[in-house]
Amino acid sequence: MKIKSIETFTRRHLGITRVRITDGAQGWGQISPFNADISATVMHRQVAPHALGADAADIARPAAEPNRSRRK
């Protein structure tokens, strides 16, 4: 099961994210208690390229390989 998509939703001071994997499962989480627009930009530019396509069960791998992009 690989990470298929990462979406962010912002409203003023709140930022949340939805992560979907290839089997259809999804999870939600908060990414920002303030400056939500900046946090969403960072998520898409700095985190998503490393996480997309990665094994959803291997949460440590993107952090262990910060210079390898998995963008497809």
Protein Blocks (a to p, Z undefined) as FASTA:
>chain_A
ZZfbdcdddehjaccdddddfkopacdddfbfghklmmmmmmmmmmmmmmgopafklmml
mmmmmmbccbZZ
